[in-house]
């Protein structure tokens, strides 16, 4: 799993960017529609690359960049007119329509930047929590025929939607499948 967060208010745009990121061999940590979700996710990860549109459900890319200064680099994908309103030292702009090669080059550049300048290790999980999460992923993979990354993403999304820690969500899943 890469420290990449895809954040678009528009679900279709989010799906398109997600497919582009995955076709480049990356596995995003999360997909979000609101800036508050992005902030929580990046704080959990310690640092990240955020690929987003100009406007999320609750804030603009400029507001998000200001809140994430020092912990995330933003790749804002939007029209050239909107990009003129984006300012910030951690904002990188990509005007639509975008070619695959330009998108991949920008993503690679930001990945290198993130590794050198933004790396903040996330808080470590307890061993017992890691085992719960692993067991829940194994159940999801066996019963629902998910890949490991799909199971992890499922756990993350359920946790964020419910406002629970991943270990708590993992315990709920284990309990529901082993009754």
Order of alpha helices (4+ residues) and beta strands (2+ residues): beta-alpha-beta-alpha-beta-alpha-beta-alpha-beta-alpha-alpha-alpha-alpha
